[in-house]
Protein backbone atom coordinates (compact mmCIF):
# COMPACT_ATOMS: atom_id res chain seq x y z
CA UNK A 1 0.00 0.00 0.00
CA UNK A 2 1.15 3.52 -0.71
CA UNK A 3 1.73 5.73 2.35
CA UNK A 4 -1.26 7.90 3.19
CA UNK A 5 -1.73 11.12 5.18
CA UNK A 6 -5.07 12.59 6.21
CA UNK A 7 -5.87 15.80 8.11
CA UNK A 8 -9.68 15.94 8.34
CA UNK A 9 -11.19 14.32 11.49
CA UNK A 10 -14.27 12.95 9.67
CA UNK A 11 -12.16 11.58 6.83
CA UNK A 12 -9.77 9.95 9.33
CA UNK A 13 -12.60 8.19 11.19
CA UNK A 14 -14.18 7.07 7.91
CA UNK A 15 -10.81 5.66 6.77
CA UNK A 16 -10.24 3.86 10.10
CA UNK A 17 -13.70 2.27 9.92
CA UNK A 18 -12.55 0.40 6.78
CA UNK A 19 -9.50 -1.14 8.52
CA UNK A 20 -9.50 -4.45 10.40
CA UNK A 21 -6.45 -5.94 12.08
CA UNK A 22 -5.93 -9.67 12.58
CA UNK A 23 -2.98 -11.80 13.63
CA UNK A 24 -1.23 -11.48 17.00
CA UNK A 25 -1.12 -8.56 19.41
CA UNK A 26 -3.57 -5.72 18.85
CA UNK A 27 -6.50 -6.95 16.75
CA UNK A 28 -9.85 -5.40 15.89
CA UNK A 29 -12.59 -5.79 13.34
CA UNK A 30 -12.89 -2.00 13.11
CA UNK A 31 -9.88 0.23 13.80
CA UNK A 32 -12.10 3.27 14.28
CA UNK A 33 -13.73 1.64 17.34
CA UNK A 34 -10.31 0.77 18.77
CA UNK A 35 -9.10 4.37 18.30
CA UNK A 36 -12.25 5.76 19.92
CA UNK A 37 -11.85 3.32 22.85
CA UNK A 38 -8.33 4.73 23.37
CA UNK A 39 -9.85 8.21 23.82
CA UNK A 40 -9.04 9.63 20.38
CA UNK A 41 -12.50 11.02 19.60
CA UNK A 42 -11.45 13.82 17.22
CA UNK A 43 -8.17 12.86 15.52
CA UNK A 44 -6.46 15.74 13.75
CA UNK A 45 -3.86 13.89 11.67
CA UNK A 46 -3.21 10.34 10.45
CA UNK A 47 -0.37 8.66 8.61
CA UNK A 48 -0.26 5.04 7.50
CA UNK A 49 2.65 3.25 5.84
CA UNK A 50 4.18 -0.16 5.22
CA UNK A 51 2.33 -3.35 4.38
CA UNK A 52 0.90 -6.05 6.65
CA UNK A 53 -0.77 -9.22 5.30
CA UNK A 54 -2.87 -9.40 8.51
CA UNK A 55 -4.25 -5.87 8.08
CA UNK A 56 -7.30 -5.50 5.85
CA UNK A 57 -8.68 -2.46 4.03
CA UNK A 58 -12.27 -2.87 2.90
CA UNK A 59 -11.90 -6.63 3.31
CA UNK A 60 -8.74 -6.92 1.20
CA UNK A 61 -5.44 -8.06 2.82
CA UNK A 62 -2.08 -6.29 2.80
CA UNK A 63 -3.23 -2.96 4.21
CA UNK A 64 -0.84 -0.66 6.03
CA UNK A 65 1.45 -1.92 8.82
CA UNK A 66 1.99 1.28 10.83
CA UNK A 67 -0.68 3.83 11.79
CA UNK A 68 0.00 7.08 13.63
CA UNK A 69 -3.06 8.96 14.80
CA UNK A 70 -2.63 12.40 16.38
CA UNK A 71 -5.12 14.28 18.50
CA UNK A 72 -3.60 17.56 19.62
CA UNK A 73 -0.58 16.56 21.76
CA UNK A 74 -1.32 12.84 21.97
CA UNK A 75 -0.19 10.31 19.39
CA UNK A 76 -1.43 6.73 19.08
CA UNK A 77 0.93 4.46 17.16
CA UNK A 78 -0.16 1.01 16.06
CA UNK A 79 2.64 -0.97 14.46
CA UNK A 80 2.90 -4.44 12.99
CA UNK A 81 4.09 -6.10 9.84
CA UNK A 82 4.83 -9.52 8.41
CA UNK A 83 5.83 -11.89 11.20
CA UNK A 84 5.53 -9.23 13.92
CA UNK A 85 3.18 -8.98 16.86
CA UNK A 86 1.12 -5.81 16.48
CA UNK A 87 1.65 -3.26 19.25
CA UNK A 88 -0.05 -0.07 20.35
CA UNK A 89 1.52 2.89 22.13
CA UNK A 90 0.24 6.30 23.21
CA UNK A 91 2.72 9.15 23.65
CA UNK A 92 2.43 12.83 24.53
CA UNK A 93 4.31 15.39 22.48
CA UNK A 94 5.57 18.65 24.00
C-alpha positions as CSV (number, residue, x, y, z in Angstrom):
1,X,0.0,0.0,0.0
2,X,1.2,3.5,-0.7
3,X,1.7,5.7,2.4
4,X,-1.3,7.9,3.2
5,X,-1.7,11.1,5.2
6,X,-5.1,12.6,6.2
7,X,-5.9,15.8,8.1
8,X,-9.7,15.9,8.3
9,X,-11.2,14.3,11.5
10,X,-14.3,13.0,9.7
11,X,-12.2,11.6,6.8
12,X,-9.8,9.9,9.3
13,X,-12.6,8.2,11.2
14,X,-14.2,7.1,7.9
15,X,-10.8,5.7,6.8
16,X,-10.2,3.9,10.1
17,X,-13.7,2.3,9.9
18,X,-12.5,0.4,6.8
19,X,-9.5,-1.1,8.5
20,X,-9.5,-4.4,10.4
21,X,-6.4,-5.9,12.1
22,X,-5.9,-9.7,12.6
23,X,-3.0,-11.8,13.6
24,X,-1.2,-11.5,17.0
25,X,-1.1,-8.6,19.4
26,X,-3.6,-5.7,18.9
27,X,-6.5,-7.0,16.8
28,X,-9.8,-5.4,15.9
29,X,-12.6,-5.8,13.3
30,X,-12.9,-2.0,13.1
31,X,-9.9,0.2,13.8
32,X,-12.1,3.3,14.3
33,X,-13.7,1.6,17.3
34,X,-10.3,0.8,18.8
35,X,-9.1,4.4,18.3
36,X,-12.3,5.8,19.9
37,X,-11.8,3.3,22.9
38,X,-8.3,4.7,23.4
39,X,-9.8,8.2,23.8
40,X,-9.0,9.6,20.4
41,X,-12.5,11.0,19.6
42,X,-11.5,13.8,17.2
43,X,-8.2,12.9,15.5
44,X,-6.5,15.7,13.7
45,X,-3.9,13.9,11.7
46,X,-3.2,10.3,10.5
47,X,-0.4,8.7,8.6
48,X,-0.3,5.0,7.5
49,X,2.7,3.2,5.8
50,X,4.2,-0.2,5.2
51,X,2.3,-3.4,4.4
52,X,0.9,-6.0,6.7
53,X,-0.8,-9.2,5.3
54,X,-2.9,-9.4,8.5
55,X,-4.3,-5.9,8.1
56,X,-7.3,-5.5,5.8
57,X,-8.7,-2.5,4.0
58,X,-12.3,-2.9,2.9
59,X,-11.9,-6.6,3.3
60,X,-8.7,-6.9,1.2
61,X,-5.4,-8.1,2.8
62,X,-2.1,-6.3,2.8
63,X,-3.2,-3.0,4.2
64,X,-0.8,-0.7,6.0
65,X,1.5,-1.9,8.8
66,X,2.0,1.3,10.8
67,X,-0.7,3.8,11.8
68,X,0.0,7.1,13.6
69,X,-3.1,9.0,14.8
70,X,-2.6,12.4,16.4
71,X,-5.1,14.3,18.5
72,X,-3.6,17.6,19.6
73,X,-0.6,16.6,21.8
74,X,-1.3,12.8,22.0
75,X,-0.2,10.3,19.4
76,X,-1.4,6.7,19.1
77,X,0.9,4.5,17.2
78,X,-0.2,1.0,16.1
79,X,2.6,-1.0,14.5
80,X,2.9,-4.4,13.0
81,X,4.1,-6.1,9.8
82,X,4.8,-9.5,8.4
83,X,5.8,-11.9,11.2
84,X,5.5,-9.2,13.9
85,X,3.2,-9.0,16.9
86,X,1.1,-5.8,16.5
87,X,1.7,-3.3,19.3
88,X,-0.1,-0.1,20.3
89,X,1.5,2.9,22.1
90,X,0.2,6.3,23.2
91,X,2.7,9.2,23.7
92,X,2.4,12.8,24.5
93,X,4.3,15.4,22.5
94,X,5.6,18.6,24.0
